[in-house]
Amino acid sequence: YTSISIEQLKCFVAVSKELNFRKAAKNLNMSQPPVSRHILNLEYNLKASCLIEQSSVKLTKDGMLFL
């Protein structure tokens, strides 16, 4: 049984919209580490990688489908 929280979803949508963890955290009135943790937990629960961090943040194919 997987448990996806509202916080995980809010963080995922914010990061997907901004394509930037720091900006998403600011918009959510959070610091960046909890946002990253929520995304990691979401990806663990989904058993899929949703975001790729390279020189910028990008949605994976699974991330686009989930969004």
Steps between C-alpha positions, in 0.01 A plus 500: 500500500644834399410825664532820299442812706345830398833665589683274255251589228522874574879487485498298178261742329698803620834360380343389171362850448820686592751235385705628793505360855602828665226703329242231570599495868469878520152486343399234752647700792733210577873448498646299213605181687144397598384556142774270374411242766131508401594447134731209589226339711246550222733338245564212743126446548435517126801279427584743220734791445295813427767771488855516368747751642779584259591859417128562549200305628303306240200272515553142396244324281353342815495843665309651208245217513459533876460878480 
